[in-house]
Amino acid sequence: MRRYALRFVALFYLAAILIAPLGIVFYRTFEDGFAAAWEALSTPETIHAFKLTLIITAIAVPLNTVFGIICAIAIVRKRFPGKGLLNAFIDLPLALSPVVVGLSLFLLYGRTGWFGGFFERHDIQVLFALPAMIIATIFVSLPFVAREVVPTLREIGDEQEQAARTLGANGWQTFRRITLPSIRWAVIYGVILTTARCLGEYGAVAVVSGRIQGETETATLRVEERYDSFDLAGAYAIAIVLALIAIAVLLLMTLVKPREGTT
Amino acid sequence: MSIHVRNISKRFGDFTALDDVTLDVEGGSLTALLGPSGSGKSTLLRIIAGLEFADQGEILIAGEDATDIRPQDRNVGFVFQHYAAFKHMTVRDNVAFGLQVRKRPKAEIRDRVDELLKLVQLEAFGHRYPAQLSGGQRQRMALARALAPKPEVLLLDEPFGALDARVRAELRDWLRRLHEEVDVTTIFVTHDQAEAMDVASQIAVMNTGRVEQVGSPTQLYDEPASEFVMQFVGEANRLGDRWVRPHDLDVSPDPGPGGVEAQIGRITRYGFDARIELVAADGEPLLVQVTRDRLEELELERGQIVWVVAHHERAFADATATER
C-alpha cells in the first residue's frame, strides 16, 4: 500500500492545484458552445493582443538565447573579476517580483528617469509602447537559457574544446562545431522555458504598457481586461488559448528532451 | 622538428608548477616526461601545446619562437588521457576534424582519413560513435585525429593512464612502432617508470616543478644524477647515506666486513629472479634480488637473521635537494 501512497499524494496535489482550475476554464469556455468562444477570440482587439504577445516573444527569446549562451560560457569557462556577481545577478529576475521590475523600468524610462530625458529628446516613446514591454519581458525571462546551459557546460568539461584548438580550430569553429552541439539540448530546453515565460508574462508588462486596448495590450492583459468588463466568456476563451500554447510548449519539451541518462 | 624549452616558470596561485625548466628535444625523437603527480610534467606538455601559457621563459618549435602562438597555430597534435573524443561525431568525422577546419578539399580529406583509420586499425569502425568504442579504440581514434593534420609535434598526456594493463601494454608497443612509421617528434607524459623505460628513447625525470635528469633509459638507471632519480627510476635501497639497487645486494648467513644485519620477511620467486624482502636492524626496509639458484643455495627462511652486503653503492651530493 505504501508505494501507492506516495503516488497518490503527488497525483492528488497535481489534480487539486493544476488540473482542476485548468479543467474548469475549459468547461466554462465551451459552456455556451464553440461559437461563442470563437466570437470572443476573433475580435480585432483580441487578435491584436495575441499578435503583440507573439511579436514580443519573437524578439525577447532570440536575444535572451544569445545572451544566455554567452553568459553561461563566461561563467563556466572564463576567469574574470566580478564573475561571482554575474552568476548571482542572472538569477535576479527569478527572485524579483515582476511588478517591481515594471516599476523600476518606469523610474528609469519615465520623464524624470535616468534615460527618460534622452529618449524624450529624441522623440522615442519607450513607456506605454512596445520598447518598454519588450525590455520588461526580456528582463523577466533572462535567466532560463543560462541556467540550463551552465550545468551542461560544466559537465562536458573543456577537453573537447582544447582538443579542437590543438587541431587548428579557431574560437568560432570550436564553438559552432564542438560546444554548441554538446549543449544543444540544454539550449533548446532553455528556449522553451523562455518562450513559455514570455507568453505568460503579466506583472512587469502590466506596469509599463499602459494597457491601451488594441495598442499595448498583450494576451495576458487582455484576459484581465475582459474579466474586469464582465465578459467572462471572452476572458476564458483567451485564457484557454494561452493554456493550450503552454501545454503545446510543455509537450514539445517532453518530446525534444533526450531521455534521462542519455546525452 | 626540435623543441627547445628555455627557462620556463609557471605558477598557479601559490603553487609553483614549473620552476625554471630547460629541456631540449631532438627532432624525430620519442621523449618521455616522467614524474610523480604534481611534478609539473603535464603543465610543461600543455605549455608546449599552447593550452597553458608560461609566466616566464620561452618555447622554440623547429627553431622558431612559439611562446605566444595560439594552440591552433602551433601545428601540434595533442592526445588527452581521457581521449577528449568529440562525442557527437562519428569516428570518421573525429579524424577529419583537423582537416575540415583547415578547409582542405573533400577528396583529400577522405583519402587522409582512410589512410589514418588503416594506420590505427579502425577501418571497420568509421561510422561508429565514440560511445560505441572500447577505451583502447577511442585512444587510437584520438591518435589518428591528432595525426591527421600532419603535425610537426605529437604530444600525449598520460595517453594510456585510463586503460587496463593488457590494453596499455599493447598500445605502448603500438606507439613505439607508430613512431617509427610516422616521423614526428613525440613527447609523452607518464608517471609509470616502466612505461617510460619501455617506450621512450629519451626520458626527462621531473620532480617538484624541475627537471632532475635527462637521459636514455640506461643512463637514468645506471647513472642516476640524484637520489630522486635513483628511487623513481627502478627500485632502490637505502643503506645509511648510500643507495644500492636490489640486484647489487647479496645475502650472507654470516657476518662479514661491511655486512648490514637484517631480518628476512617475505620471499617471492618468479621467472629468473627471487626477491627477498628484509628489515634492517635500523628499521629500514630492504629489497634484495638474487637468482633462484642463489636463493636455493642460501636456504633462507622467514624470520632468519642475515647480513646484507652491497657490491655497488652510490652516494649523492644533493641529498638535501631531494629532501625538500
Interface residues (C-beta under 8 A of the other chain):
Chain A: E159 Q160 Q162 A163 A164 R165 T166 L167 G168 A169 N170 Q173 R177 I178 P181 S182 T263
Chain B: A49 G50 L51 R70 P71 Q72 D73 R74 N75 V76 G77 F78 F80 H82 A84 A85 F86 K87 H88 F97 G98 V101 R102 A142 R145 A146 A148 P149
